[in-house]
Amino acid sequence: MAKSTVLDQTEIRVVDLSDREVLALCDWQLDSEQNEEASGLLEEQREERLDEVGRVRLNELMQIYRRGMVRRSEALVVAVKRGLIPPLG
């Protein structure tokens, strides 16, 4: 069974998460297994060796990545507003 994370809670607004959950989202990234898989699929795509199954899986991983980065961005805004982290840049 996949581990549950605050990223799985996309129906919950970031502003409604606890400080601990917001900070966890600020550090979100693909897990190492997903990252390795995506890297391999991207390499196959560059070499024009990616089959339909690989394209579907790469699309799934990219959706996870995009959703995660949007949630991470929202969490950074919330964390700054709450004074949990200093403003970026």
CYANA upper distance limits for C-alpha pairs under 8 A (distance plus 0.5 A):
  4 SER  CA      8 ASP  CA      6.78
  5 THR  CA      9 GLN  CA      7.69
  6 VAL  CA     10 THR  CA      8.11
  6 VAL  CA     21 GLU  CA      6.92
  6 VAL  CA     24 ALA  CA      8.16
  6 VAL  CA     25 LEU  CA      7.30
  7 LEU  CA     25 LEU  CA      7.71
  7 LEU  CA     68 GLY  CA      6.91
  7 LEU  CA     71 ARG  CA      7.66
 12 ILE  CA     16 ASP  CA      7.20
 12 ILE  CA     17 LEU  CA      7.88
 13 ARG  CA     17 LEU  CA      7.47
 14 VAL  CA     22 VAL  CA      7.35
 14 VAL  CA     71 ARG  CA      7.83
 14 VAL  CA     74 GLU  CA      7.08
 14 VAL  CA     75 ALA  CA      6.60
 14 VAL  CA     78 VAL  CA      7.83
 15 VAL  CA     75 ALA  CA      8.31
 15 VAL  CA     78 VAL  CA      6.78
 17 LEU  CA     21 GLU  CA      6.31
 17 LEU  CA     22 VAL  CA      6.58
 18 SER  CA     22 VAL  CA      6.67
 19 ASP  CA     23 LEU  CA      6.64
 19 ASP  CA     79 ALA  CA      8.06
 19 ASP  CA     84 LEU  CA      8.11
 20 ARG  CA     24 ALA  CA      6.71
 21 GLU  CA     25 LEU  CA      6.75
 22 VAL  CA     26 CYS  CA      6.80
 22 VAL  CA     75 ALA  CA      5.84
 22 VAL  CA     76 LEU  CA      8.24
 22 VAL  CA     78 VAL  CA      7.85
 22 VAL  CA     79 ALA  CA      7.00
 23 LEU  CA     27 ASP  CA      7.24
 23 LEU  CA     75 ALA  CA      7.66
 23 LEU  CA     76 LEU  CA      8.43
 23 LEU  CA     79 ALA  CA      7.34
 23 LEU  CA     84 LEU  CA      8.26
 24 ALA  CA     28 TRP  CA      6.96
 25 LEU  CA     71 ARG  CA      7.43
 25 LEU  CA     72 ARG  CA      5.72
 25 LEU  CA     75 ALA  CA      6.41
 25 LEU  CA     76 LEU  CA      8.47
 26 CYS  CA     72 ARG  CA      5.58
 26 CYS  CA     73 SER  CA      7.81
 26 CYS  CA     75 ALA  CA      6.02
 26 CYS  CA     76 LEU  CA      6.01
 26 CYS  CA     79 ALA  CA      8.39
 27 ASP  CA     72 ARG  CA      7.76
 28 TRP  CA     68 GLY  CA      7.41
 28 TRP  CA     69 MET  CA      8.16
 28 TRP  CA     72 ARG  CA      6.76
 29 GLN  CA     65 TYR  CA      8.18
 29 GLN  CA     68 GLY  CA      7.65
 29 GLN  CA     69 MET  CA      8.28
 30 LEU  CA     34 GLN  CA      6.43
 30 LEU  CA     35 ASN  CA      6.20
 30 LEU  CA     65 TYR  CA      7.08
 30 LEU  CA     68 GLY  CA      8.44
 31 ASP  CA     35 ASN  CA      6.58
 32 SER  CA     36 GLU  CA      6.55
 33 GLU  CA     37 GLU  CA      6.66
 34 GLN  CA     38 ALA  CA      6.54
 34 GLN  CA     61 LEU  CA      7.65
 35 ASN  CA     39 SER  CA      6.59
 36 GLU  CA     40 GLY  CA      6.72
 37 GLU  CA     41 LEU  CA      6.72
 38 ALA  CA     42 LEU  CA      6.50
 38 ALA  CA     58 LEU  CA      6.68
 38 ALA  CA     61 LEU  CA      7.07
 38 ALA  CA     62 MET  CA      8.45
 39 SER  CA     43 GLU  CA      6.67
 40 GLY  CA     44 GLU  CA      6.80
 41 LEU  CA     45 GLN  CA      6.63
 41 LEU  CA     50 LEU  CA      7.46
 41 LEU  CA     54 GLY  CA      7.03
 41 LEU  CA     55 ARG  CA      8.36
 41 LEU  CA     58 LEU  CA      6.77
 42 LEU  CA     46 ARG  CA      6.68
 42 LEU  CA     58 LEU  CA      8.02
 43 GLU  CA     47 GLU  CA      6.77
 44 GLU  CA     48 GLU  CA      6.55
 44 GLU  CA     49 ARG  CA      5.49
 44 GLU  CA     50 LEU  CA      5.61
 45 GLN  CA     49 ARG  CA      6.36
 45 GLN  CA     50 LEU  CA      5.47
 50 LEU  CA     54 GLY  CA      6.13
 50 LEU  CA     55 ARG  CA      6.85
 51 ASP  CA     55 ARG  CA      6.68
 52 GLU  CA     56 VAL  CA      6.70
 53 VAL  CA     57 ARG  CA      6.75
 54 GLY  CA     58 LEU  CA      6.46
 55 ARG  CA     59 ASN  CA      6.59
 56 VAL  CA     60 GLU  CA      6.81
 57 ARG  CA     61 LEU  CA      6.74
 58 LEU  CA     62 MET  CA      6.57
 59 ASN  CA     63 GLN  CA      6.67
 60 GLU  CA     64 ILE  CA      6.85
 61 LEU  CA     65 TYR  CA      6.65
 62 MET  CA     66 ARG  CA      6.52
 63 GLN  CA     67 ARG  CA      6.50
 64 ILE  CA     68 GLY  CA      6.48
 65 TYR  CA     69 MET  CA      6.61
 66 ARG  CA     70 VAL  CA      6.71
 67 ARG  CA     71 ARG  CA      6.74
 68 GLY  CA     72 ARG  CA      6.45
 69 MET  CA     73 SER  CA      6.55
 70 VAL  CA     74 GLU  CA      6.76
 71 ARG  CA     75 ALA  CA      6.58
 72 ARG  CA     76 LEU  CA      6.71
 73 SER  CA     77 VAL  CA      6.98
 74 GLU  CA     78 VAL  CA      6.84
 75 ALA  CA     79 ALA  CA      6.40
 76 LEU  CA     80 VAL  CA      6.68
 77 VAL  CA     81 LYS  CA      6.76
 78 VAL  CA     82 ARG  CA      6.61
 79 ALA  CA     83 GLY  CA      6.62
 79 ALA  CA     84 LEU  CA      5.51
 79 ALA  CA     85 ILE  CA      6.33
 80 VAL  CA     84 LEU  CA      6.40
 80 VAL  CA     85 ILE  CA      5.76
 80 VAL  CA     86 PRO  CA      6.41
 80 VAL  CA     87 PRO  CA      6.15
